[in-house]
Amino acid sequence: MSSIPTKLQELILAVGENAKSACWEVRSNVWAVNHKTLEKISAHLGISFDPPVPLEVGPEFVALCVTGRLGDVSEWSIGEASKSTSHNKYYCAMAEKRAKDRVILKLIGLHGDAYSEEEADDFKENVDQYLIAHMNAARENFDEVVGIKTAIANEEWETAADLWDDVNEDTRNDLWRATTKGGIWTIEERKHMDKEGVISKIIRDRKKARTEEAA
């Protein structure tokens, strides 16, 4: 279960964008941010870039190294583009965008928690695999899903916590897909199940109590 990192939300709002349209959840705790928003964040923070350094430039493959600076801090990253990783045939431009976006995310301390939508075209295609995993998990845990939804609707929080706590962590991650991306949970249900929601709080309190009893 996850929510957009607070720092990312703040930066998105600071540049006049909407978090719901600027980024989307790939899987639990992993977000993709569109290139336009990252460029705006870069300009807002005053990030500067050195000229890209070509590592390899050919008709079928391009690799560039880009260095960016934010105050006294500098970061670098490599951007690559080829026929197998980009439907866009302008490989130099795509490689530069990918490298710059990675550098921006590194400089704002979010690389690893968030990725650029330009990271690779097949990154978007991989999202379909996460959707397939999501639907498989929903089918295989149909009774639990229905039980949780019913318990939430009736505000039976302890029952909902019982059912969600019985689901293993990998399956929870597969089930935790944004409503706007075809996820089975409604926005309201996700609010109660998120890490700050009542259901997660009950589960945490139970684990804490068990730990204290075992001590």
Secondary structure, DSSP 4 states (H G I P E B T S, - for coil): -----HHHHHHHHHTT--HHHHEEEEETTEEEE-HHHHHHHHHHHT-EEPPPEEEEE-SSEEEEEEEEEETTEEEEEEEEEETTT-S-S-HHHHHHHHHHHHHHHHHTT-BTTEEETTS-HHHHHHHHHHHHHHHHHHHHTHHHHHHHHHHHHTT-HHHHHHHHHHS-HHHHHHH---GGGT-SS-HHHHHHHSTTSHHHHHHHHHHHHHHHHH-
